[in-house]
Amino acid sequence: MPITAMEKTVRDILFDNRMRRNGKIDRLRELRNEARGIQRAGSESAMSADDGLQDDLRVIEKALHDLDADVMEKGAATL
């Protein structure tokens, strides 16, 4: 099964032996913020199609979880 560009990017980050854990987490958070921004912009357009952005966010969130990063953002509501 082929992988998406985001899956490849996330794998490259996770398996980069030159990058420390905190650097990986920071880079993944940057990707998550970019993906959310793109998703927000897409939802504001006249035509909003699911173009895989939800899947991208899921891949990023899973990688953050695998690194035991705090996935909850500041100010996020908790249940």
C-alpha positions in Angstrom: 0.0 0.0 0.0 1.5 3.4 -1.0 2.1 5.9 1.7 1.1 9.6 1.5 3.5 12.5 1.4 2.7 13.3 5.0 3.3 9.8 6.2 6.7 9.9 4.5 7.5 13.3 6.1 6.5 12.0 9.5 8.5 8.8 9.1 11.6 10.8 8.0 11.3 12.9 11.2 10.7 9.9 13.5 13.7 8.0 12.1 16.1 10.9 11.8 18.9 9.8 14.2 20.5 13.2 14.1 17.4 14.9 15.5 16.7 14.8 19.3 13.3 13.8 20.6 12.4 17.5 21.5 13.4 18.5 17.9 11.2 15.9 16.5 8.3 17.0 18.6 8.8 20.6 17.7 8.9 19.7 14.0 5.8 17.6 14.3 3.9 20.4 16.1 4.9 22.8 13.3 3.5 20.3 10.7 0.3 20.0 12.8 -0.1 23.7 12.9 0.4 24.0 9.2 -2.1 21.2 8.5 -4.7 22.8 10.7 -4.2 26.2 9.0 -4.7 24.6 5.6 -7.7 22.7 6.9 -9.2 26.0 8.3 -8.6 27.8 5.0 -10.2 24.9 3.1 -13.2 24.9 5.3 -13.7 28.6 4.6 -13.7 28.2 0.8 -16.9 27.8 -1.3 -16.2 24.2 -2.0 -14.7 22.1 0.8 -13.7 18.6 -0.1 -11.9 16.0 2.1 -8.5 16.0 0.4 -6.8 14.0 3.0 -6.1 16.8 5.5 -7.9 14.9 8.3 -5.7 11.8 7.6 -2.6 14.1 7.7 -3.6 15.4 11.1 -4.2 11.8 12.3 -0.8 10.7 11.2 0.9 13.7 12.9 -1.1 13.2 16.1 -0.2 9.5 16.2 3.5 10.3 15.8 3.3 12.9 18.7 1.5 10.3 20.8 4.2 7.7 20.0 6.9 10.2 21.2 4.9 10.7 24.4 4.5 14.3 23.6 1.8 16.3 25.3 -0.8 16.4 22.4 -3.2 18.7 24.3 -2.5 22.4 23.5 -2.5 25.2 25.9 -6.1 26.3 26.7 -7.6 23.2 25.2 -10.8 22.0 27.0 -10.5 18.7 28.8 -13.3 16.2 29.4 
